[in-house]
Amino acid sequence: MKYLPWLFLGLPIVLFSQNFTNDTKSRFRYPIKKTTQTMTLDGEVGPKEWESHKAVSNFFNHWPTDLGQAKNQTEVKMTYDDTHVYLLAKCYDTESRIVQSLVRDNNDNYWGSDNFSLVFDPIGSKQNGFFFGVTAGGAEMEATLAIEEGNTSLSENWDNRWASKVKEYEGYWLVEMAIPFKTLRYDANATEWGVNFIRGDKQNNAYTTWTQFPINFNGISMNYMGTLVWDAPPKKAAGMFIFNPYSTLSSQRDYEDDNQNSPDTQINIGGDIKVALSSSLNLDLTFLPDFSNADVDQEITNITRFNIFLPEQRNFFLENSDIFSNFGSYDLKPFFSRRIGIMDGEAIPIDFGARLTGNLTKNLRIGVMDVQTQREGDFIPQNYAVAAFQQTLLKRSVFKGIFINRQATATSPDDEKYSRNAGLEFTYMSEDGRFNNNVKYHLSFMPQGFTNNHYYGFAGNYTTKRFRSGWQIDVVGENYITEVGVNPRLENYNAETEETVRLGYTLINPWFRYLTFSKDDNSKINYHGWRTWHMLYLNSDGTFNETMNNLAYDFEFRNTASLSLISRYRKVNLMFPTALIGDDFEPLPLGDYEFARFDLMYSADTRKQFVWSTNMGYGSFYNGTRLNAMLEGNIRFQPWGRFGITYNYNDIKLAEGYGANKLHLVRFNADIGFSNKLSWKNVVQYNSQSENFSAFSRLQWRYRPMSDIFLIYNENHDTNGFGIKNRSLVLKMTYWL
């Protein structure tokens, strides 16, 4: 009971929150009318092409200040015909434009360049939407929008058909977009959509928006969009059946397999099908999918006691994934798609997959997915099914549920036949978006009939311009098993017995932040302020397990540079013998460990041709010390190339008898954009901890919309003598029918 006061940290915030009226939908309205002209996508304003359509020309500052009007203004016009919605944007500037790269769908390059973005909420639920953006160099990015922890998040992994054209002029650059109606999901009877326009002006390190709203919400916020008013409801798009076949020619060899004496050459075919069951409900099918063109995983250094899970990279699982993945918390996910088709780091072939997602009504969104894997070596075939729903209540609040089933589809031991999870969550969100709180309850079901199979808790945050705070409490039973999810802290490894033991826990995690914004236009600082975050872990019986306490002071400069000073303190009750730096050393014994460290993080002006950042830290580490140094540098050859190198060094010295180790991680990246249709990505990585040296190269030519040719090369070497482990070369072609 001594920890009970932590439960009420958020209460004063709720009681003293100020009322704020969200009226951007009524204040900012754009009347879009159907064109009578033939629209040509050429980055030019053709005769009579746009003259009869209203212009939006009064953009407001959003970052680094939300006061006043934009220094470099933007004019926007929109129209539509039977098949497309069109946009024209005229972005005024002083011609010192920054383009990081011509490579498409690259989040860092996009936001680091001068850019223009269009965001839609066609359903009007303020829960999910679409993003279309293009840089001054013509590099495109499309994405889906979703609500996560009260804020709008962006997933650039969504890929669909649309087109843009950019042309540069003296004193401004011009954007034209053409977005097919069949790319969008919308209510065919609605005459009002949510919409906003965002301008990235890197010369002034500024982001400006059509609607005016508080700086504590990001520019793509679905809660502060304006209204796109149609002169007539847009008709349901015709031709809503799309077939996207692929073929691959691959040559692969595993040099660690003594039975493979020559490369294995294969020709494979498969494909994806998209069917619009209605204007707001979509069915996606895939058969014999191939993910060879997915980005390579980044190597990591892991000196924690638990496994680290790498992000999903496969497009079939990423599109519309928020309806399945937006459950649980940041480190506990009931559903994690990377658990499907990957076992112990090895790819398991998939026979087919089906996904139904979209809105049944304005307020009810559903998602159903089913995937069947093949037999691969000792892994028997499995069927994975997941179903989820989101019901909007009380304007912005959401009640949602999920059910997950992993079922063996061949003879298997009784205790491995299935694994199931189910959960319900309710998220209350205030109308202005400042306050939200999520309450959840989940269960897992195994053939063994385990008890203590629960996971429940609540989490939320409250945000104003200067003050932000959040809280999280999770209670996890020792048998809350997530075979198709992520729950790393549940599994504890005993280095002496080589056994994994499940232990339930309670997490209490409050955080606070306070910012001071500069009022002087000549100041070199945008803002500065402190933040603190704390994590307390208790065992299932209420006894102490671990605490982490952190305090930081941050500086954000006008020239995009940033500086953070961080102090950290940890106390750990080590319950099992643990090897942190390798199995060659004596495991750390059971007992209490207290240690502290200090970190300095600095990132230089991101607008420069050469950009660098560093993270330096030193302190005690269990019964020894740890020195960490990270240095990253990137050089830009505008607009065609960006090259970068990252070096991460850890020097860990434990007490005598428990070992010392120096861990090195080096990563080299080269992104070359010959045009916005032809790009070449290269990644070389060296990781002394995993004893792996890898090289990845992918050439991509988008020879027509949503149709690509890929040439992918990948190889891995052992760092001891650099003996080769495996090598592959893949030629892949996709075609959008």
DAVEN-V676369 format. One record per run of one state. SS is the DSSP state (@ for helix, = for strand, . for the rest). FROM is the first residue (numbers start at 1). TO is the last residue. If there is no record, write none. Layout:
SS/FROM/TO  SS/FROM/TO
This chain:
./1/3  @/4/8  ./9/10  @/11/15  ./16/23  @/24/27  ./28/28  =/29/32  ./33/33  =/34/34  ./35/55  =/56/56  ./57/59  =/60/63  ./64/68  =/69/69  ./70/73  =/74/80  ./81/83  =/84/92  ./93/106  @/107/111  ./112/114  =/115/121  ./122/127  =/128/135  ./136/139  =/140/148  ./149/150  =/151/155  ./156/162  =/163/169  ./170/171  =/172/180  @/181/183  ./184/191  =/192/201  @/202/204  ./205/205  =/206/209  ./210/221  @/222/224  ./225/225  =/226/230  ./231/240  =/241/254  ./255/263  =/264/278  ./279/280  =/281/287  ./288/314  @/315/318  ./319/321  @/322/325  ./326/328  =/329/329  ./330/331  =/332/333  ./334/336  @/337/339  ./340/341  =/342/343  ./344/345  =/346/347  ./348/349  =/350/359  ./360/363  =/364/373  ./374/375  =/376/376  ./377/378  =/379/379  ./380/381  =/382/393  ./394/396  =/397/408  ./409/413  @/414/416  ./417/417  =/418/429  ./430/434  =/435/446  ./447/453  =/454/463  ./464/466  =/467/476  ./477/485  =/486/486  ./487/487  @/488/490  =/491/494  ./495/498  =/499/502  ./503/504  =/505/517  ./518/524  =/525/539  ./540/543  =/544/557  ./558/561  =/562/574  ./575/577  =/578/578  ./579/587  =/588/588  ./589/590  =/591/603  ./604/609  =/610/621  ./622/623  =/624/637  ./638/640  =/641/653  ./654/659  =/660/673  ./674/677  =/678/687  ./688/691  =/692/704  ./705/706  =/707/718  ./719/723  =/724/736  ./737/737
